[in-house]
């Protein structure tokens, strides 16, 4: 039997909904970390990941193109430079490479966008 360890999540206000374009992303900085926040308006969903693309170590994912892939219509982001794609749910590289990105839970309350940090 596998046990899950519960960790406390701190919800941090990072921006307003108007700061992130519909069906696009924006970069926010929290402490020393750059975080890409995505407003997937077509799906009515919000996502957040690290902004660093692990392929070439560039802070660009917030400028990536978002879409869906597969039968389950998994939400994804494509690096704007080298087109490596990553799941917005798990952070897994969907291009067949062993890269992984960090993902964060997101909640929107009114016009405020919060990211859950452990």
C-alpha positions in Angstrom: 0.0 0.0 0.0 1.4 3.4 -1.0 0.8 6.3 1.4 0.4 9.9 0.2 2.0 12.6 2.2 -0.1 15.7 2.5 1.8 18.9 2.1 0.5 22.3 3.0 -0.2 24.6 0.1 0.2 28.4 0.4 -2.0 30.3 -2.0 -0.1 33.3 -3.3 -1.8 36.1 -5.2 0.3 36.5 -8.4 -1.7 38.7 -10.8 -5.2 39.8 -12.0 -7.1 37.9 -14.6 -6.7 40.9 -17.0 -2.9 40.5 -16.8 -3.0 37.2 -18.7 -4.3 37.2 -22.4 -7.1 34.9 -23.3 -5.7 31.6 -24.7 -2.2 32.8 -23.8 0.3 33.1 -21.0 2.2 35.7 -18.9 5.2 35.5 -16.7 5.1 36.4 -13.0 8.0 36.5 -10.6 7.6 35.2 -7.1 10.7 35.6 -5.0 13.5 34.3 -7.3 11.2 32.1 -9.4 9.7 32.9 -12.8 6.3 31.2 -13.2 4.3 31.0 -16.4 0.5 31.5 -15.9 -1.8 30.4 -18.7 -5.5 31.4 -19.3 -6.8 28.6 -21.4 -10.0 30.6 -22.1 -11.3 28.1 -24.7 -11.5 25.5 -22.0 -12.3 27.8 -19.1 -9.2 26.6 -17.3 -6.1 28.2 -15.8 -2.6 26.6 -15.4 0.8 27.5 -14.1 4.3 26.0 -14.8 7.9 27.0 -14.4 8.8 29.5 -17.1 12.1 27.8 -17.8 12.1 25.5 -20.8 14.5 22.7 -19.7 15.5 21.9 -23.3 17.7 25.0 -23.9 17.4 26.6 -20.4 15.5 29.7 -21.6 12.8 31.6 -19.7 10.2 31.4 -22.5 7.3 29.0 -21.7 4.9 31.9 -20.8 5.2 32.9 -24.5 4.5 29.4 -25.7 1.4 28.3 -27.7 -1.2 26.4 -25.8 -3.5 23.7 -27.1 -4.7 20.2 -26.5 -3.5 16.8 -27.6 -4.7 13.2 -27.8 -8.1 11.6 -27.3 -8.3 13.0 -23.7 -7.6 16.5 -25.1 -4.7 16.9 -22.6 -3.8 20.6 -22.3 -0.3 21.4 -23.4 2.2 24.2 -24.0 4.8 24.3 -26.8 8.1 26.1 -26.3 8.1 29.1 -28.7 11.6 28.4 -29.9 12.1 24.7 -30.3 8.5 23.4 -30.1 9.0 20.9 -27.3 5.6 20.3 -25.8 4.7 19.8 -22.2 1.6 18.7 -20.4 0.0 21.6 -18.4 -1.3 18.9 -16.0 1.7 16.8 -15.2 4.7 18.7 -16.7 5.7 15.7 -18.7 7.4 16.3 -22.0 5.0 15.2 -24.8 7.6 15.3 -27.5 9.2 12.0 -26.5 12.1 13.6 -24.6 12.9 13.0 -20.9 12.4 16.7 -19.9 9.9 17.6 -17.2 8.6 21.0 -16.0 7.2 21.9 -12.6 3.4 22.6 -12.5 1.5 24.5 -9.9 -2.2 24.5 -8.9 -4.1 27.6 -9.8 -7.3 29.1 -8.5 -9.1 32.2 -9.6 -11.2 34.2 -7.1 -13.0 37.1 -8.6 -10.3 38.9 -10.6 -7.4 37.5 -8.6 -5.2 34.7 -9.8 -3.5 32.6 -7.1 -0.8 29.9 -7.4 -0.5 27.1 -4.8 3.1 26.8 -3.5 4.3 24.1 -1.2 
